[in-house]
Amino acid sequence: MPSTTSRKIEQSRRLQQRAESMIPGGVNSPVRAFGAVGGDPRFIVRGKGSHIWDADENEFIDYVGSWGPLILGHAAPDVLDAIVGAACNGTSFGASTPSEADLAEMVLAAVPSMQRVRFVSSGTEATMSAIRLARAYTKRKYIVKFEGCYHGHSDSLLVKAGSGVATLGIPGSAGVPEEFIQFTVALPFNDIKAVEYAFQKFKHQIACVIVEPVVGNMGCVPAADDYLVALRLITEREKSVLIFDEVMTGFRVAFGGAQELYNIRPDLTTLGKIIGGGLPVGAYGGSSEIMNLVAPLGPMYQAGTLSGNPLAMAAGCAMLKHLRDEKQEIYPRLEKLSGELVEGVAAAAKDSGVPLCHNRVGSMFTWYFTPGPVTDWESASKSNTEAFGRFFRAMLDRGVYLPPSQYEAAFLGSTHTAEDVQSTIAVAKQAFAAMKG
């Protein structure tokens, strides 16, 4: 268990001040900022397994895991070996390499709804491209998304986008003209009547419905019973494309993602996170009929110099091979440990009289500082973010690193141990006591 003694932060504070002199807010992604929780961001210098160390040599049990991709933990040997081996042959060519087809073969074998796949460099690129493809396929303009779901920072999707936008209190984004979002319909999550109404209002005009099958950007919010089934039936009836954004859930909640877990086949799927083994990557794919519209075969243009980068492809192959070969052991263990962790912390809150509810799907989870339940953005937004900030700081001071936002999912990986879990529960008990003191 990391030490609970007084922690130095001088080096992290100095690095933050230096970064702020050159980088907006000192961060290259807003979710790394600590503004919503108070205190100073920690600058991480190394990780091993389930633990990370900051620039002041403070050790933490890590439940961020680079926001999900490090399901095998930090510095996983198989992944590191693959990256080093690929790097020795060159870092980028701007040309095709064998590893692209290697990773494609593994992805397609794991995700039956995908017959063709195109690799890109980020989840934002994947969702942006999938929506463009859906519009090209249907020859329609409108898209449906859900409040609190984040699908990257492309203009048409920064509408009620949850996550970092919600943490910062930004309603959408400056710099996005109204004309760019006039064809985006944002609906409450888990409300199928709202979806039916939208399809009636925009009859034969909706190109696609894009959804996180398990939301991870207003915290972890699972779909209600039969909600995803209803989305599948409606989109089939209306000849609209159903897109599962599995950038976060792919290979995380099950080897074949949420669509394996819930036995639903979307028309298009977006992936990221785990399929790059911690390196920048994204992907979108679906049936051959739809994917054959992508250039150079078809008229829907999308390109990228670093798409299919050999380092990311090598890391992804190593990651997916490990998960494939050991999935019968890894996923049940993740389910067991995650359940013990989430229930243990919730019990500690109840014992301390702290109002708290929780959501979990597999190794994705969130503790909400509200009596709950949390089923959509409206109920998530009732969380006491000030109380979450106190909890976050108390956990951080005691050696547990959580997402610095009430509206981000946390993650457990295969290298977390039973000792990590019990240590975290013990720290949570101290944190709740400190919050009441």
C-alpha positions as CSV (number, residue, x, y, z in Angstrom):
1,M,0.0,0.0,0.0
2,P,1.4,3.4,-0.9
3,S,2.5,5.5,2.1
4,T,-0.1,7.7,3.8
5,T,2.5,10.0,5.2
6,S,2.8,13.7,4.2
7,R,3.4,14.0,0.5
8,K,5.6,16.4,-1.2
9,I,4.3,18.2,-4.3
10,E,7.1,20.7,-5.0
11,Q,8.3,19.1,-8.2
12,S,4.8,18.6,-9.6
13,R,3.9,22.2,-8.7
14,R,7.1,23.5,-10.4
15,L,6.4,21.4,-13.5
16,Q,2.8,22.7,-13.6
17,Q,4.0,26.3,-13.4
18,R,6.5,25.7,-16.2
19,A,3.8,24.1,-18.4
20,E,1.3,26.9,-17.8
21,S,3.8,29.3,-19.3
22,M,3.6,27.5,-22.6
23,I,0.5,25.3,-22.7
24,P,-3.1,26.5,-22.2
25,G,-3.9,25.6,-18.6
26,G,-0.6,23.7,-18.4
27,V,-2.4,20.6,-19.9
28,N,-2.8,19.1,-23.3
29,S,-6.3,17.7,-22.4
30,P,-8.7,19.4,-20.1
31,V,-9.5,16.3,-18.1
32,R,-6.0,16.3,-16.7
33,A,-6.6,19.6,-15.0
34,F,-7.4,19.6,-11.3
35,G,-9.4,22.8,-11.3
36,A,-12.7,21.1,-10.5
37,V,-11.3,19.2,-7.5
38,G,-8.8,21.7,-6.2
39,G,-5.1,21.3,-5.5
40,D,-2.2,20.8,-7.9
41,P,-2.1,18.2,-10.7
42,R,0.5,15.5,-10.2
43,F,3.1,15.0,-13.0
44,I,3.5,11.3,-13.5
45,V,6.9,10.0,-14.4
46,R,6.5,6.2,-14.5
47,G,4.2,3.4,-13.9
48,K,4.4,-0.3,-13.2
49,G,1.5,-2.7,-13.1
50,S,-1.3,-1.0,-11.1
51,H,0.9,1.7,-9.5
52,I,2.2,5.0,-10.7
53,W,4.8,7.5,-9.3
54,D,4.9,11.2,-9.7
55,A,7.8,13.7,-10.0
56,D,8.1,13.9,-6.2
57,E,8.3,10.1,-6.0
58,N,4.9,9.7,-4.4
59,E,3.3,6.3,-5.2
60,F,-0.3,5.8,-6.1
61,I,-2.7,2.9,-6.8
62,D,-4.0,4.0,-10.2
63,Y,-7.6,3.7,-11.3
64,V,-7.3,6.0,-14.3
65,G,-5.1,3.7,-16.4
66,S,-4.6,6.4,-19.1
67,W,-8.4,6.6,-19.2
68,G,-8.9,3.0,-20.0
69,P,-6.5,1.5,-22.4
70,L,-4.1,0.0,-19.9
71,I,-6.1,-3.0,-19.1
72,L,-2.9,-5.0,-18.7
73,G,-1.4,-2.4,-16.4
74,H,1.4,0.0,-16.9
75,A,4.5,-1.1,-18.8
76,A,3.1,-4.5,-19.7
77,P,6.0,-6.6,-20.8
78,D,4.4,-8.1,-23.9
79,V,3.4,-4.6,-25.1
80,L,6.7,-3.0,-24.4
81,D,8.6,-5.7,-26.2
82,A,6.3,-5.3,-29.3
83,I,6.8,-1.5,-29.3
84,V,10.6,-1.7,-29.0
85,G,10.8,-4.4,-31.7
86,A,8.7,-2.3,-34.1
87,A,10.6,0.9,-33.3
88,C,13.9,-0.7,-34.1
89,N,12.6,-1.1,-37.7
90,G,11.5,2.5,-38.0
91,T,8.7,4.6,-36.3
92,S,6.6,5.6,-39.4
93,F,6.7,5.2,-43.1
94,G,3.5,6.8,-44.5
95,A,3.1,3.5,-46.3
96,S,1.4,0.2,-45.7
97,T,2.9,-2.3,-43.2
98,P,2.1,-5.9,-42.4
99,S,1.1,-5.2,-38.9
100,E,-2.0,-3.2,-40.0
101,A,-3.6,-6.3,-41.5
102,D,-2.4,-8.3,-38.4
103,L,-4.3,-6.0,-36.1
104,A,-7.3,-5.8,-38.4
105,E,-7.6,-9.6,-38.5
106,M,-7.6,-9.7,-34.7
107,V,-10.2,-6.9,-34.4
108,L,-12.5,-8.4,-37.0
109,A,-12.3,-11.9,-35.3
110,A,-13.3,-10.4,-32.0
111,V,-16.1,-8.1,-33.2
112,P,-18.5,-10.0,-35.4
113,S,-20.5,-6.9,-36.6
114,M,-17.3,-5.7,-38.3
115,Q,-16.4,-7.1,-41.7
116,R,-14.0,-4.3,-42.6
117,V,-12.1,-1.8,-40.5
118,R,-10.1,1.4,-41.0
119,F,-7.5,2.5,-38.5
120,V,-7.1,6.2,-37.5
121,S,-5.1,7.9,-34.8
122,S,-7.7,8.8,-32.2
123,G,-11.2,8.1,-31.0
124,T,-12.3,11.6,-32.2
125,E,-11.2,10.7,-35.8
126,A,-13.0,7.4,-35.5
127,T,-16.4,8.8,-34.5
128,M,-16.1,11.8,-36.9
129,S,-15.4,9.4,-39.8
130,A,-18.1,7.0,-38.8
131,I,-20.7,9.7,-38.8
132,R,-19.5,11.0,-42.2
133,L,-19.8,7.5,-43.5
134,A,-23.3,7.1,-42.1
135,R,-24.3,10.3,-43.9
136,A,-22.7,9.1,-47.1
137,Y,-24.5,5.7,-46.9
138,T,-28.0,7.0,-46.0
139,K,-27.7,10.3,-47.9
140,R,-29.3,12.0,-44.9
141,K,-28.1,14.9,-42.7
142,Y,-29.4,14.6,-39.2
143,I,-27.6,12.6,-36.4
144,V,-28.9,11.6,-33.0
145,K,-26.6,11.6,-30.0
146,F,-27.4,11.5,-26.3
147,E,-26.9,14.1,-23.5
148,G,-23.7,13.3,-21.4
149,C,-22.2,11.1,-24.1
150,Y,-18.8,12.3,-25.4
151,H,-17.8,11.1,-28.9
152,G,-14.7,13.3,-29.3
153,H,-14.3,17.0,-30.0
154,S,-15.4,17.3,-33.6
155,D,-17.7,20.2,-34.1
156,S,-21.0,18.4,-34.7
157,L,-20.6,16.3,-31.5
158,L,-19.8,18.9,-28.9
159,V,-23.4,19.2,-27.9
160,K,-24.2,18.3,-24.3
161,A,-21.1,16.2,-24.4
162,G,-20.6,15.4,-20.7
163,S,-17.1,14.6,-19.3
164,G,-14.6,17.4,-19.5
165,V,-17.1,19.8,-20.9
166,A,-19.4,19.1,-17.9
167,T,-16.6,19.3,-15.4
168,L,-15.5,22.7,-16.7
169,G,-19.1,23.9,-16.9
170,I,-19.0,24.6,-20.6
171,P,-22.3,24.2,-22.4
172,G,-20.7,23.2,-25.7
173,S,-17.7,24.9,-27.1
174,A,-16.8,28.3,-28.3
175,G,-15.7,28.3,-32.0
176,V,-18.5,25.9,-33.1
177,P,-20.9,27.8,-35.3
178,E,-24.6,27.1,-34.8
179,E,-24.8,26.0,-38.5
180,F,-22.4,23.1,-37.7
181,I,-24.7,21.6,-35.0
182,Q,-28.1,22.4,-36.6
183,F,-28.3,18.8,-37.7
184,T,-27.3,17.3,-34.4
185,V,-30.2,16.1,-32.2
186,A,-29.2,15.6,-28.5
187,L,-31.6,13.4,-26.6
188,P,-31.8,12.2,-23.0
189,F,-30.0,8.9,-22.5
190,N,-32.2,5.9,-21.6
191,D,-35.4,7.5,-22.8
192,I,-36.6,5.5,-25.8
193,K,-39.8,7.7,-26.2
194,A,-37.5,10.7,-27.0
195,V,-35.9,8.6,-29.8
196,E,-39.2,7.6,-31.2
197,Y,-40.3,11.3,-31.2
198,A,-37.2,12.4,-32.9
199,F,-37.7,9.9,-35.7
200,Q,-41.3,11.1,-36.1
201,K,-40.2,14.7,-36.2
202,F,-37.4,14.2,-38.7
203,K,-39.0,11.5,-40.8
204,H,-36.5,9.9,-43.2
205,Q,-33.9,12.5,-42.3
206,I,-31.8,10.8,-39.6
207,A,-28.6,9.3,-40.9
208,C,-27.5,7.7,-37.7
209,V,-27.8,7.2,-34.0
210,I,-24.5,7.2,-32.1
211,V,-24.4,6.0,-28.6
212,E,-21.9,4.8,-25.9
213,P,-23.5,1.4,-25.1
214,V,-22.1,1.9,-21.6
215,V,-21.6,5.6,-21.1
216,G,-18.2,6.6,-19.6
217,N,-18.3,10.3,-19.9
218,M,-21.0,11.3,-17.4
219,G,-19.4,8.7,-15.1
220,C,-20.3,5.1,-15.8
221,V,-23.9,4.8,-16.8
222,P,-25.2,1.5,-18.2
223,A,-28.1,1.3,-20.7
224,A,-31.5,0.4,-19.2
225,D,-32.9,-3.0,-19.8
226,D,-33.8,-3.4,-23.5
227,Y,-32.8,0.2,-24.3
228,L,-30.1,-0.9,-26.8
229,V,-32.4,-3.5,-28.2
230,A,-35.0,-0.8,-28.8
231,L,-32.4,1.5,-30.5
232,R,-31.4,-1.4,-32.8
233,L,-35.1,-2.1,-33.7
234,I,-35.9,1.6,-34.4
235,T,-32.8,2.2,-36.5
236,E,-33.5,-1.0,-38.5
237,R,-37.1,0.1,-39.1
238,E,-36.1,3.6,-40.1
239,K,-33.2,2.5,-42.2
240,S,-30.8,4.6,-40.1
241,V,-27.3,3.6,-39.1
242,L,-26.7,2.5,-35.5
243,I,-23.2,3.4,-34.4
244,F,-21.8,1.9,-31.2
245,D,-19.0,4.1,-29.8
246,E,-16.9,1.5,-28.2
247,V,-13.8,3.6,-27.9
248,M,-14.0,3.0,-24.2
249,T,-15.9,-0.3,-23.9
250,G,-14.2,-2.2,-26.7
251,F,-12.2,-5.1,-25.2
252,R,-12.9,-3.6,-21.8
253,V,-16.3,-4.7,-20.6
254,A,-15.9,-8.0,-22.6
255,F,-13.4,-9.2,-25.2
256,G,-15.8,-8.4,-27.9
257,G,-17.0,-5.2,-26.3
258,A,-20.4,-4.1,-25.2
259,Q,-22.0,-5.6,-28.3
260,E,-20.8,-9.1,-27.2
261,L,-21.9,-8.4,-23.6
262,Y,-25.4,-7.4,-24.7
263,N,-25.6,-9.5,-27.9
264,I,-26.5,-6.6,-30.2
265,R,-24.9,-5.9,-33.6
266,P,-24.6,-2.3,-34.6
267,D,-24.1,-1.2,-38.2
268,L,-20.8,0.7,-37.4
269,T,-18.5,0.5,-34.5
270,T,-15.8,2.9,-33.3
271,L,-12.8,1.6,-31.3
272,G,-9.8,3.1,-29.6
273,K,-8.0,2.9,-26.2
274,I,-7.1,-0.8,-25.7
275,I,-6.5,-1.6,-29.4
276,G,-3.4,0.7,-29.3
277,G,-1.9,-0.8,-26.2
278,G,-1.6,2.7,-24.7
279,L,-0.4,4.4,-28.0
280,P,-2.6,6.8,-30.0
281,V,-5.1,4.9,-32.1
282,G,-8.7,4.7,-33.2
283,A,-10.7,2.6,-35.6
284,Y,-14.1,2.4,-37.3
285,G,-15.7,-0.5,-39.0
286,G,-18.8,-2.3,-40.1
287,S,-20.3,-4.3,-42.9
288,S,-18.5,-4.5,-46.3
289,E,-21.5,-2.8,-47.9
290,I,-21.0,0.3,-45.8
291,M,-17.2,0.3,-45.5
292,N,-16.7,-0.1,-49.2
293,L,-17.9,3.6,-49.5
294,V,-14.6,4.7,-47.9
295,A,-11.9,6.0,-50.3
296,P,-10.1,4.7,-52.3
297,L,-13.0,2.2,-53.0
298,G,-15.8,4.8,-52.6
299,P,-16.6,8.5,-52.4
300,M,-16.3,9.0,-48.6
301,Y,-12.9,10.5,-48.1
302,Q,-10.9,10.1,-44.9
303,A,-7.1,10.0,-44.6
304,G,-4.3,10.3,-42.1
305,T,-0.5,10.2,-42.4
306,L,-0.1,8.3,-39.1
307,S,-3.1,6.0,-39.5
308,G,-2.0,2.5,-38.9
309,N,1.3,3.7,-37.3
310,P,3.5,0.6,-36.9
311,L,4.2,1.2,-33.2
312,A,0.5,1.5,-32.4
313,M,-0.3,-1.6,-34.5
314,A,2.4,-3.6,-32.8
315,A,1.3,-2.6,-29.4
316,G,-2.3,-3.3,-30.3
317,C,-1.5,-6.8,-31.6
318,A,0.4,-7.6,-28.4
319,M,-2.5,-6.4,-26.3
320,L,-5.2,-8.2,-28.1
321,K,-3.2,-11.4,-28.3
322,H,-2.7,-11.4,-24.6
323,L,-6.4,-10.7,-23.9
324,R,-7.5,-13.3,-26.4
325,D,-5.3,-16.0,-25.1
326,E,-6.2,-15.3,-21.4
327,K,-9.7,-14.0,-21.6
328,Q,-11.2,-16.9,-19.7
329,E,-9.0,-15.8,-16.7
330,I,-8.7,-12.1,-17.1
331,Y,-12.4,-11.0,-17.5
332,P,-13.9,-13.0,-14.7
333,R,-11.1,-11.8,-12.4
334,L,-11.7,-8.2,-13.4
335,E,-15.4,-8.7,-12.7
336,K,-14.7,-10.1,-9.2
337,L,-12.2,-7.5,-8.1
338,S,-14.1,-4.6,-9.5
339,G,-17.2,-5.7,-7.7
340,E,-15.4,-6.0,-4.4
341,L,-13.8,-2.6,-4.8
342,V,-17.0,-0.7,-5.8
343,E,-19.2,-2.4,-3.2
344,G,-16.5,-2.0,-0.5
345,V,-16.2,1.7,-1.0
346,A,-20.0,2.1,-1.2
347,A,-20.3,0.3,2.1
348,A,-17.7,2.5,3.7
349,A,-19.7,5.6,2.5
350,K,-22.9,4.2,4.0
351,D,-21.1,3.5,7.3
352,S,-19.9,7.1,7.4
353,G,-23.3,8.5,6.5
354,V,-22.1,9.9,3.2
355,P,-24.8,10.0,0.4
356,L,-23.3,8.0,-2.4
357,C,-24.5,5.6,-5.2
358,H,-22.5,3.7,-7.7
359,N,-22.6,2.3,-11.2
360,R,-20.4,-0.5,-12.7
361,V,-20.2,-2.6,-15.8
362,G,-17.3,-5.0,-15.7
363,S,-14.1,-3.0,-14.8
364,M,-15.7,0.4,-15.5
365,F,-17.2,2.2,-12.5
366,T,-18.1,5.4,-10.9
367,W,-19.0,6.5,-7.3
368,Y,-21.5,9.4,-7.5
369,F,-22.0,11.7,-4.5
370,T,-25.8,11.7,-4.8
371,P,-28.3,9.2,-3.3
372,G,-29.1,8.3,-6.9
373,P,-29.9,6.3,-8.9
374,V,-27.9,7.7,-11.8
375,T,-29.4,6.7,-15.2
376,D,-28.8,9.7,-17.4
377,W,-27.2,13.2,-17.5
378,E,-30.0,14.9,-15.5
379,S,-29.5,12.5,-12.6
380,A,-25.7,12.5,-12.8
381,S,-25.7,16.3,-12.7
382,K,-27.3,16.2,-9.3
383,S,-24.1,14.9,-7.8
384,N,-22.4,16.9,-5.1
385,T,-19.2,17.8,-7.0
386,E,-17.8,19.7,-4.0
387,A,-18.1,16.5,-1.9
388,F,-16.5,14.6,-4.7
389,G,-13.6,17.1,-4.7
390,R,-13.0,16.5,-1.0
391,F,-13.1,12.8,-1.5
392,F,-10.7,12.9,-4.5
393,R,-8.2,15.0,-2.5
394,A,-8.4,12.8,0.5
395,M,-7.8,9.7,-1.6
396,L,-5.0,11.3,-3.5
397,D,-3.3,12.4,-0.2
398,R,-3.5,8.7,0.9
399,G,-2.1,7.2,-2.3
400,V,-5.1,6.4,-4.5
401,Y,-5.3,8.1,-7.9
402,L,-8.8,8.5,-9.2
403,P,-10.1,10.5,-12.2
404,P,-10.2,14.2,-11.2
405,S,-13.8,14.6,-12.2
406,Q,-17.1,13.3,-10.9
407,Y,-18.1,12.7,-14.6
408,E,-15.4,10.4,-15.6
409,A,-15.4,6.6,-15.3
410,A,-12.6,4.8,-13.4
411,F,-11.0,1.6,-14.4
412,L,-9.5,-1.5,-12.9
413,G,-6.9,-3.6,-14.7
414,S,-5.6,-7.1,-14.7
415,T,-2.5,-6.1,-12.6
416,H,-4.6,-4.7,-9.7
417,T,-4.4,-7.1,-6.8
418,A,-6.7,-8.1,-3.9
419,E,-4.3,-6.1,-1.7
420,D,-4.8,-3.0,-3.9
421,V,-8.5,-3.3,-3.6
422,Q,-8.5,-3.8,0.2
423,S,-6.0,-0.9,0.6
424,T,-8.3,1.3,-1.5
425,I,-11.3,0.4,0.6
426,A,-9.3,1.1,3.8
427,V,-8.2,4.5,2.4
428,A,-11.8,5.3,1.4
429,K,-12.9,4.7,5.0
430,Q,-10.3,7.3,6.1
431,A,-11.3,9.7,3.4
432,F,-15.0,9.6,4.3
433,A,-14.1,10.1,8.0
434,A,-11.9,13.1,7.0
435,M,-14.7,14.5,4.9
436,K,-17.0,14.5,7.9
437,G,-14.4,15.9,10.3
